[in-house]
């Protein structure tokens, strides 16, 4: 049989249950522990942020789950017969609540109040957003951010597809959660960069403060969570389904200077400078091997175009800039280290 969470998900999506499936659910309810069901409700809430119309509100799912727990906590002695089994009334109510939850789209749409969903897309240019709680989000091109009209009032959850840098305002009551298809990141107040593009690996780099990263991995029965502090990075590997944490001072420096609007170099190797430019401008730049370890002193303003930045480098080394063989990138050649 599939693991408990996956099997319960299967049941909640089925309209008609077989007798063995009913028996399994009754045994699950008998255990008096609905942690798995609560996890599924939370997953459904986060997944709904990626749809045009949210299907399941957190307050509705929590209210249903609370009722189930209350029923389980009661100690009524009367019983009711169903099929060839005898059930206590609280279990009948619990099963009914589970059925109601499983019918989410049909029944919960009647119960829930409409919640407006806001969608922001950065197409070809970076976009800066100020959220209702004062937090700042810097969306990279090709990225999308979604959140509901309840943001800041009842919760602080946003859904990210693509890449963004976050400067989060502290709030001890409502943690700030960035949801994506592969990982969720939870913070109280910090600055970090998160990348979660569809079909690729996901990563988080922390500049200040502390964040918790949780892997949304249904293939791994064990929940994966790591705590990241400043200058740390975690990458979710879609092949191994593992979170891999490492030191990342260079990544943290890159994101910090990018947000400041200026890359500052005091004797950095040219190859590192060029790597920063490639990441920022998303254009390939090749450096002739003899120049790769030359020291570079200077500043690159992020409002300048790439050719202006490359010209600054070329002048310092008496080198030349030309288009590469593909015609889409650049080549730095000639000249010498000074």
C-alpha positions, 0 to 999 in steps of 0.5 A: 500500500502507498504511504499513509499520507498518499493513501489518505489523499487518494481517498479524499479525491475519490467520490465512492469508497470500496468497503476496504477503503471505508475500513481503513478510514475507520481504523485511521480515525480510531487512532485519534491522531489526525496529524496527516489529515491536517498536513493535507489540508495545509498542502491544499491551501498552499496549492490553491495559491497557484490557481485562479480561484482559491478552492480551500481557505485555511480558516475553513479547513482548520474549522473542520479539523477542529470539529473532528478533534472535538468529536474525537475528544468526546467520550459518548458511550452510545453507538451507531451501526453502519454496515457490519460495524458499530461506530460511536457518534463522534466517529460518524461525525468525523467521517462526515467531516472528512467526506465534506473536506474531500468534496472541497470544490463542491461543498466548500465553495458554498461555505467560504467567502470570496477571497480576492487573489492578486497576481503580479508578473515580471515579464521582461523587466525586474519588478519591485513590489511592496506588500501590504505588511511593508515587506519588499519583493524584487521579482526577476524577469519571467517570475510570478508572485501571488497572494490573497486579499487576506495577506497581512490580516490573517496570514502572510503567505505568498506563492512564487514561481520563478525567482525573487529577493525578499526583505521581510518585515518582522511579525511575531504573530504571522510568519512570512511563508513563501510557497512553491511547487518544490519547497516552502520557506518560512521566516519572521523577519529577514532578507533572502533570495529564493528561486523556484522555477517550474521543472528545475531545482529550487534554492534559497540563499539567506543574507540576514536573519534565519529561515526554515525551508521545508521540502514538499516531497510526496515521494519521501515519507520523512519530512525534510526541513532545514534551518538556514542562517546568514551566508547559508544556502540550501538547494532542493535536488529534484533527482535525489529529492533531498535538501542540500545545505552549504556555505554560500558567502559569495552568493550572499555577497552577490545578492546584497550588492545587487540590491544595493545597485552596485557591484564593488570589486577590490582586487577580485579575480576577473573570472568572478567579476564576469560570473556576477555580470552573467548572473545579473544580465543573463548573457554569456561572457567568455574571458580569455584564459590568460586574463581570468585571474587578473585582479579587477578594481572598480564598481559596476552600476546595475543601471548601466547596460552590459556593454558599458560594464564590459568596456570598463573592464576592458579599459582597465586591462587594455583588452578588447570586447567583441561578440562571441561566435554565437552572436548573442554573447561577448568575448574579452580578449587581448590585453594583460594583467597590470 
